[in-house]
């Protein structure tokens, strides 16, 4: 075989494609025989040309896994020796590398079995050889062996550390330094949190930085990028691997990301390291006073925008903006002053890119630094509004973006500036640039939504401009224009009546579009109709809604997630204004809701098999069950959010007719009580309460599962106050309609402990009315909890978030307790803070 194989190896390396294919086919056939191994070993030892020796090693690596167990001991020994000889004697770097790869594969089987005890001592010996080639190949072996026997090295790390460190600092050979850098990169994933290991990697950092700087100076950016891969692992490691080396890593990363002569890919890696440090080690940055140095590089990077034909995702300005945004969220007090200084100085810069960066930076930090920005709102707004009139389009576009961010994140303070802001936005809507117009619509939508009656003086010019734009703009502008119209309608309410007919007629045209590129516009139009309906009310809308409802229903078959999401919102609004008249649409709306949740109109739910003792949700089959045939393409989680919210609004508005749909709706809502999304849990809690309130006897059989699902939402592990408030609302509704079906001795202590409500005060009246009814009827299960109830009620009456109506209700219940229990109440009331006690007394006297 050896002689014929040699000819085939030579033929395989020929430039003739036909000859190469023939050789490849014959080699593939010969390689099925274990005897191919000694034949390849022979050529690895004796072939005259390095290409043939390298090819022999490559083929060995490909076939050794299947043949190794079948080889007799003498053949294994011969192979191992041939590889060692090749690694140490062969003059070709490529052959040595190929042989090292074979060693890595064999070691996976031979080392754990004790068949190659001399391998590791050999590698350690090579790593300290005076010959550069030996040192390099030892490091290559360290790297490749981590892929196959990495855990074996764990016990040798203390021996490895000085070797790797010495090789990283090898003054005689850049090849050795680079191989050492790659070896450290390979070992990093085997780090644990032992103290010695932590110290070892901290000791490596200065040498890693030195090697990387040398590589960058020599144009070897691909090698230098390994340093960032190592730092990436160090940052994400649970072990405290960085220590005081944070400063030098940041300094190196900033050098790289600010060097415009380097390729964008390695600069992006450097920015990413800064981003990870900001996310995971923000306190380190603060401690080491690195916030300002980082911002001094990141803010100017905002001027590096992508060329028209460049990849905007790789542009430095976008990545820098993400870093600044994350810093603002994590370290707002430290970030705002230097960003404001940058914006103030750059805003007057002769270069328009710096003026653009100035207003962009203010927009980027408006979420994280919102409280600090509010304190300087007048000054910052002046900068942004002036930039909105800049002669350069890029500056005006950035200003309209920043204004939209201000409108979104600086509520309600931003609204007091409407007299200066709205005229500027109106002007921006006339901008010759579509980009500026689009961002201005976004700013207008965010700004107007909460203006209320303050919008009225601007209503006519706004609507004239928006209607005109909607008629003659490209599709993307029409979409943002519709968002603005929705916000204006929500703010104007009944005052929107004169514009409703024209707007609705235009929306009708959008709601019949079926081409893929038009579906986003159709979704926006569907949303706008729902908002307009809420604004102008049932009397104006009831007779004209049927064709819009029909169009909304027909849009579902187009299977476009954003359209489904907005359609659910549309039905929520319509159900709210139509009340019981919405009943006629339930047979259409409920199946649509289930199709959005992959539940195929509820047929995936098997109630009878539910084991409510172990798990209130065990009867609901998973959409991801490996045995299920997929019914529909998966939809994003916001679909379920909107579905459950819609069903809750429908249940609330419909009243008793919803009982016919309890068996279809309840399993889905129960499942969403355990959702990973807080908004889903919140909507689901509200929905089960409304279903219990209006579902009558049909809902009773689910009470056990509901209580089981709600109980989790009262636990300390529930991070969202609004979820807990809605769970309390659900319990209150259940107690009000079916108190005899609730184990009050178990439920009330958990329920009362969740009071007072923290966030969703729309639930206040039902929750506190429920508690007050139990008190007024002297229910035996509530009386032991009176001290806790009084403490919660005292917090209610001093809360600025609760209405006087709610406060009078709770004060009435307290007065009743005092009149019935007299002296027994005094110690409880005396334990209250004086301000709370006085507030209770004040409201009690007003009833």
N, C-alpha and C positions, 0 to 999 in steps of 0.2 A: 504493500500500500504506500510505503514511504516515497518510492520513486515516482509512482503515478501522481501522488498528491503534490509533489514538488512542481511537476509540470502544470498541474491545475492551478496552483497558487500563482505561478508566473503568468499563466494565461489570464487569470482573474484580474491581474493588474495591468493588462494590456488596454490601450485606448479603444480598440475595436469593440463596439457594443455587442455584436453577435458573438464574438469569441468569449467575451466576458459573461454573457448570459449562459452559454454552454458550460463554461467552467463552473459557474455558480450552481447550476443544476446538478452537475456531477459531484461537486463538493458536498451539496446538501444530502445526496444519496449516501456517499461514503461516511458522512458525519453521524449516521444512525448507528454505526458500529463502534463499540467502545475502543476498538483498536486504533481509532482515529487519534486518540489521546497520545499514545507513545509516538505515533507518526508525526504529529504536530510538535511534540517535544523535541524530536530529532531536528526538525527544521528550525525551531527556535534556537537550537544550539549551533547549527552548522550552516544555515543558508548564508550565502555570500552577501546578498544585498539586504540592507536594513528594511526595505519595504516588505520583503517576504517574511523576515523574522517578525515584523510588527503584525502582519496579517495572520501568521501562525498564532501569535498571542491573542489577537482579537477573536479568532475562531475558538481557541481554548476557552476564553471567557464565556462565549455563547453556549458551548456544549458541555462544560465541566459539571454543571449542576446535575444533569441527568446521568452522566457516566461515572462520577466520583464514587458512588457506593459500589459499583460493579468492578472497580479496579482492584487487582491484587496488591498486597502491601509493597512489593518491589516496584510496581509501576507508580504507586503513589509517592514513594520515596524518590524515585527518579524525577517525577514531575516537580516536586517541591525543590529539589536541588537545582534543577534546570532554571526554575524561576529565580532562586536566590542568585545563581550565577549571572543570569540575564540582568538582574537589578544592579549587581555590583560591578560587572565586567563589561557589559555591552556599551559600545561607544555612542549609540544612538539614544538621544533623549526620548524620542517617541517610542522606541522599543522598550526602554526601561519603564515608561509610564504604562504601556499596555500590559507588561508583565506584572506590574504592581496591581493593576485592576484584577488580574487573574488571582493573585494572592488574596485579595479581599474576598472574592467569591469562595475560594477553598477554605479560608479561615472561618467562614460562617459555619461550616460543618466540622472542620478538623479541630479547631481550638476548643469548643465546648466538649468534644469527645476525647480530648487529651491526646490527639494524634499529631500535634505540631507544637510541642512544648518549647522548642528552640526559636519559634518565630519572634515573639516579643523581645527576648534578649538580643536577637539579631538586629531588630529595628532600632532598639536603644543604642546598640553599638554603632550602627550606621549613622545615627543622628549626631554622634560625636566624632565622626571620622574627619581627618584633615582634608579629605577630598570633597570638594564642593558637590559633585554629582551624587555622592553617597548621602550627604546631609539632606540634599533636596529630595531624593527618592524616599528617604526615611520619612520625611514630613508628608510627602504624597501618600505614603502608605498609612500614616496616622490618619490622614483625611479620609481615605477610601475605606479603611477598616471601621471607622465610626458608623458607616452605613450598615455593616454586617455584624460587627461584634462590639458595638459602642459601649454596652454595659460592662464588658470585660475591662475596659479602660478605667472604670470608676475607681477600682482599687489601686490603680497605678497613677492617679492624678498627681499625687505628691512628687512622684519621680518625674512625671512629664513636665510639671510647671517650670523648673529651672531650665530644662532642655528647650521648651518652646520660647521661653523668655530670652535665652541666649541666642536662639536662631532668629528671633524677631530683631535682635540687635546686631546680627552678623554683619560686620563692617566689610568683609571681603566679598560678599555675594548678594546682589539684589535678588537673584533667583531664590536663594535660601530664605531671605526675608519675606518674599512674596509667598513662598510655600508655607512658611510658618504662619503668616496671616490667614491663609486658607485653612490651615489645620485648626487654628483657634476658632475660626468660624464654624468648622465642623463639630468641634467639641462642645460648643456653647449649649446645644440642646440637651446635653447630658448633665447639666449643672443641677445640683440640688442646693438646699439652703445651709449646708454645713459651713461652719466658720472658716475652715481652711480654703474651701472652694471659693467663698466670697472674696477672701483676701487675694487668692490667686488671680481672679479675673480683674480685680481692681488694680493689681500690679501690672497687668497686661496693657491697660489703657494708654499710658504714655508711649509705649513702644508701638502700639497699633496706630496711634496718631502720627508718629514719626514715619512709619512705613507708608502710610496713606499719603502723607504730604509729599514724600519722595516719588510715589507713583504718579500723583497729579502733576508734579513738575516734569516728569518724563512722558506725560501724555497717556499713561496707563490708567484711564479713568475706570475701566471695567474692574481692575484689581482694587483700586481705592474704594469702589462701591461696596466691597466686602466689609469694610470697616462699619459702614452704616447698617449692613445686615446684622453684624455683631451687636452694635449698639441697640438696634431694634429689639433683639432678643433680651439684652440686659435690662432694658427699660420695662419690658413686659413681664420679666421674671418676678415671681413672688419674693424671691430672695433679695436682700438689700445689696445688690451687686455694684451699684454706682458710687455711693459715698461721695467723697469730695471731688471725685473725677467728673461730676456733673459740669462744673465750670469749664474744664478743658474740652469736654465733648461739645458743649454749647458753642464755645469759641470756635472750634474747628468747623462745626456745622454752619455757623454764621459766615465764616470765611468762604466756604464752598458755595452757599446759596446766594451770596452777594457777588460772586465772581462771574461776570457775564461772558468771559472767555471760555468757560466750561460748558459742556453739553447740558441741555435742559434736564435730561434724565437724572444725572447725578445731583444736580442742584435740587431737583424735586425730592430726591432721597434725603438730602440735608434738611430741607424744609419739613419733611415728614418726621424726622427725628425731633425737631423742635416742637412739632405738633403733638407727638406722643408725650414728650416731657411736660408740655402744658396740660395735657389731659390727665396723666398719671402721677406726675411729680411736681404739681404746681407749688406745693409748700417748699420743695427744694429750691425752685427758682426764686421764690420770695426770700428764702433764708440766705441764698448766695448772691442776692442783689443782681439778679440776671434779667429782671423784667424789662428795665429800660434798655440795656444793650440789645435785647431781642427786638424790641419795638423800633429801635434806631435802625435796624436792618429791614424789618418787615414792612414798616410804613413806606419807605422809598421803593420797595419791591412792588407796591401797588401801581407804580408808574410803568411797569413792564407788562404791557398788554400784548396779547397775541396779534401777530400779523393777520391780515384778512384771509390768507391761505394757510395759516398755522392752526395747530390743534389747540383750541381754547382750553381744553381740559388740562393741558400741560403748561399753560401760561403761568408765569410766576405770580402775576397779580392775583389770580384766583386762589392759589394755594396760600399766599400770604394773607389774603382776606380771611380764609378759614382759620389760620393760626390766630390772627388778631381777634376774631369773633370768639374763639374758644378761650383765649386769655381774658377777654372782657367778661365772659360768663363766670370763670373761675377766680379771677383776681380783679374785680371791677375797681376797687379803690386804688390799686396800684397802676392800672392800665389807663384810666381816663385822663389824668393830667398830661402824660407824655403824648397821648394821641391828640388831645386838644391843642397842645403846643405845636405838634406837627401840622395840624390842620390850619392853625392860625398863621403860621409862617408860610406854608406852601400855597395857601389860598391866593396870595399876592404874587406868586411866582410867574415869571415871564413864560415859562414852558407850560403849555396847557395840560400836559400829562400830570404835572404836579398839582395843578388846580383841580383836575379830575380826582387825583388821589386824596386831596384834602377833604372833599365832600364825601368821597367813598368811605374814608376812614370813620367819619362821623356816623354814616349810615350803618356801617358794620358793627360798631360798638353800641348801637342804640338799644339793643336787647339786654346785653349783659350789664352795661353801665347806665341803665335807664334812670335810676334814682339820681345819679351824679349829673346826667344830662339834663334832667328836669330842673336842677338848680341853675344850670347855665343855658336854659332853653332859649331865652331871648337872643343871646349872643350867637348861639349855634344856628338858630333859625335864620338870623340875619345873613350869615355866611351862605347857607343853603339857598335861600331865596335870591340872593344876589347872583349866585352861581347859575341859577335857573335862567338868568338873562345873559349869560356869557356868550361871546361871539362864536365859541367853539362848540360843536355838537357834542363831543365827548364829555365836556364839562356839564352841559345842560342835562345830558342823559344820566350822569352820575348824581346830579342834584335832584332829579325827579325820583331816582332810586332812593336816595337818602330821605327825601320828604315822605315817601311811602313807608320807609322803616320808622321814621318819627311818628307817623300817624298810627302805625300798628303798635308800637311799643311804649309811646310816651303819653298814653291816655291816663287820666282825662285832661291833664294839664295842657296838652297840645290844642285842645278844642277852644281854649280861651283866646287863641291867636287866629281864629277863623277869618277875621276881617283883613288880616294881611296875607294869609295863606291861600284862601279860595280864589281871589283875583289872580294871583300868580299861577295857580293851577289852570285856571280858565285860559290864561295867555299861553301856557305851555301846550294846551290842547290844539293850538293853532300852529305849533312848531312845524317847520318843513320836514323835520326828521321823523320817520315812523317810529324809530327806537325811542325817541324822547316822548312822542305821543303815547306809546304803549305803557311806558313807565309812569307817565302822568295819569293815565286812567287808573293804574294800580294805586297810585298815591291818592287819587280822588275817592276811589272805592274805600280804602282804608280810613280816610279822613271823615267822609260823610256819614258813615254807618251809625255813629253815636252822637251826631250833632243835634238830633231832635228838631225843635222848632227854630233853632238858630239858622237852619238851612233855608228857611222860607224866603228871605230877601233875595237869595241867589237861585231860587228854584227855577224861575223862568229862563234866565240866561244859560243855566246849566243844562236844562232839558232841551233847549233849542240846539245847543252845541252838540249834545250827545246824540239826539235823534238824527241830526245832519250827518254826524260822523258814522253812525250806524248804517246809513243808506249808501255811503260812497267810499267805504274803507276796505282795505284787504282783510281777509278772514281773521288773521291773528289780532288785528286791531278791533275788529267787531267783537271778538270774544272778551277782551279786557274792557271794552266800552260797555258791554252788557253787565259785567260785574259792577261797574260804576253806576249804571242805571238802577240795579238792584239795591245798592247802598243808599242812593238818593231816595228811592221809594220807601225803604225801611225807615229812614229818618223823617220823611215828610208825612207819612201816614195818610190821613184823610185828605190833606192838601195835595196829594198826588193825583186825586181824582181827575182833574182836567187832562192829564197826560196819559191816563191808564188806557183809554181806547186805542190811541195811536200806537203806544208801546205794545199792547197785546196783539194788535193786528200784525205788527212787524215780527213779533215772536212766533206767531202762527206759521209764517214763512220759513223760519229756521227749524221749527219742530217737525217738518216733513222731510228734511234732508236725510239722505241715506248713504251717501258716499263716505268712505272711511275718513277722508281728510276734513269732512264737514261735521263729524259727530261731536267734536269738542264744542263747536258753536251750538249744536242742538242741545247739548247738555246745559250750557249756560242759559240758553233761552228757556229751557224747562225750569231751571232754578228761578229765573226772573219772574215767570208767571206765578209761581208759588209765593214769591215775596210781594208782588203787586196785589195778589189776592188778599194776603194778610193785611196789607196797608189800607186798601179801600173797603174791605169788609164784605160780609155775606150778601147784604142786600144788593150791592152792585154786581157781585160776581156769580151768584148761584145760577142764574139763567144762561150765562155765557161760558161757564166752565166745561160742559160736556165735551166739546170738540178737543179742548186742551187735554182733558183726562184721557180721551181716546188716543190722542197722539202720544201721550206719555206712556200709556200701556203698550202701544205698538213699538215704541223705541226699545223695549226690552229684548226683542228678538234679534236686535243688531249686536248684542253681546259685546258692549263697550263699557268698561268698568266705570269710567267717569259719568257716563250717561245714566247708568244704573244708580250710582250714588246720588246724583242730583234729582233723579226721579223719586227716590225714597224721600228726599227732603221735600220735594213738591207735594207728595201725598201726605206728609206730616202736616204741612201748612193747610192743605185743602181739608183734611180731616178736622183740623182745629176750627176752621171757620164754618164748616157745614154741620158740625155736630152730628145729630142722629140722621140727617139727610145723606150722610156718607155711607149708610148701610148698603145702598144699592150697588156700591162699588167694591164691597168686601170680597165677593166671589172672584173678582179679578185681581185685587191688590194682594190678598194673602198668598195665592200661588206664586205671584211674582217675588214676594219676599222670600219664599222658600227656595225658589230657583237661584236667588242671589247667594244663598248660603250653602249651595251644593246639596240641599236636602231633598231635592226633587219632590217638592210639594208635600214634604213630611213623610214620604213613604219609607225613608231610611230609619224612621224612629219606631222602636218596638217597645211600647210602654209596659206590656204585660210581663216582660222578662226583667224589668228593672228591679234591682236589689237595693231598696232604699236604706237598708240597715248599713251595708258596707259603703255604698257610694250612691249618692243621689243622681249620678249621671251615668250609671253603668248601663242603662237601657238605651243610651244614645250611641249609635255606632259611629266610629271615627271616620271622617272623610278620608283619612290617610291609611285606612285598613288595607293591608297588602292583599287580602283576598277579595276586596271589592273591585268590580269593574268601574272605571271612572265614568260618572254620568255626564260630567261637564268639565270644562276647563276650570282650574282653580281661580277663585277671585280674591282680590286683595282684602285685608282685614277691615278696611274702612267700609266695605260693602255691608258687612255684618253690623258694624256700628250704626250705619244709617238704617238698615232693616229693623233693628231692635228699637231704635228711636222712633221710627215710623209706626211700628206696631204699638208702642206705648202711647203715642199721640192718638192713634186710632182708637185704642181701648179707652183712653180718657174721654175722647169726644163722643164716642158711640154710645156708651152706656150698655144697657142690657143686651142689645143685639150681638155684642161681641162673644157672648157665651157659646154661640154655635161654633166658634173657631178655637175654643180653649184647647181642645185635644190636638189641634195642629200647631198652635203657637207655643204652648207651654213647654214642650220638650226642647225646642230651640232656645227659648229664653233661659231655661234652667242650665243648659249647656254653657251659655254665655256668661252666667254668674261666675264661672271658673275661668273666664278668658284671661289671657296674659295682658290684654289692653284695658287700662283703667276706664276709659270711656265706654267700652263695651260692658264692663261690670256695672258701671253706674247706670247706663240705660237699661240693662237687664233687671237691675233691682227695682228701678222705677216701673218697668213694664210688669213685673210679677205682681207688684202692689196694685196696679190698675186692673190687671186681670183678675185678681182676687176680689177687688172692690166691685167690679162689674160682671164677673163671670158666674156669679151665683153658685148653684149646686155643682155645676160642671167643674169648677176650680177646686172643690173640696178635696177630691182624691189626691191632689198634688201637694196638699199642705205639708206633709211630712218631708217630701223632697225639697220643697221651697225653704222650709226652716233649716234643713240640713245645708242647703246652698248658701243661705243668708248668714248662717252662723260664722262661716269663714270670713265674711266681710266685716265682722265686728272684732276679729282677732287683732292683736298687736302687729301681726305680719302684714295687715292691709295698710299700704303706705298712703292711700289717697283718702283725704277727709270727705270729699264729695261722694265717693263710693259708700262710705260708712253712713253719711247723712241719708242717702237714698235707700240704703238697707233699713235704716230706722223708719223712713217713710213707708216702706213696704210692710214692715211689722205693724205699724200704726193702722194702716188700712185693713190688714187682716184682723186685728183685734176689734176694730170698729164694726166690721160686718159679721164676723164669726168668732166672738170671744170664747164661746163654749168649745170651739175646735182647736184652741191654742193651749198648750201646757204653760199657763202663765207663771206658775211657780219656777219654771226653768227659763222662760223667755224674758220676763220682766227685769230681773237683775242685770242681764246683758244689755237689754234695751236702754234702761235708765243710765247705765254706766257710760253709754255713748253720747249722753247729753251734757251740755247743750250742743246743738248743731254747730259745725265749724265753718261750713262753706256754702252749702246749697240751702239758702234760707227760703227758697220757694216751697220747701218741705215743712217749714216751721209750723204753719197753721194746723196741718193735719196731725203732725207729731204731738204738738203740745195740747191740741184739743183732745186727742186720744188719752193722754195722761190725765188731763183735767177731768174728763168724763169718769175715769176710774176713781179719781179722788172724790168727786162729787157724789158718786154712788157708794162711797166707802167700801170699795172692793177689798176683800180680805188679803189678796195677794199684793196689793200696792202699799198697804199701811206700813209694813216693816221697812219700806224703802223711802218713807216720807223725808228723812233727813237728806238723803241724796237728791230727791226731787226738789226740795226747797233750795238746796245749794245750786242746782242747775237753773231753777226759775230765777234766782237772784242774779245769775249771770245774764239771763235773757233780758231782764228789765233794764240793765245798764248797757246793753249792747247797742251800738249805733247802727248795726246791720239788721235789727229786728224792727218791725212796724209797731206803731202804738196799738193797733188792733190785736196783735199777738200778745203784747205786754199786758193789755187789759184782761185778756182771757186767762193768763196764768195768775195775775193778781187776784182775780175773782175766785180761783180755786184756793189760793192761800187764805183769803178772807173766810172762805167756807171752813177750812181746817181750823182756823183760829176760833170761829164761832162754835164749832162742834167739840173741839178737843182742848180749848182754852189753855189751862196751865201747862199741859203736856207739850204745847208748841213753844213755850217761852225759851227753854234751853236751846232749842234748834235755831230759833230766830236770833237769840243772843250771840250765837257762834258766828253769825254772818259779819262780814266787814260792815262798818256803819253806813258807808255809801250805798251798799247793796240793800241793807235793811230799810234805809230811808226811801230808796227808789221803789221797793216793793210796796211800802206804805202809801207812797204818793199815787201809784197806779191803782191800788186797792180802793182808794177814796174816789177815784174817777169813774168807777164802774157804774 
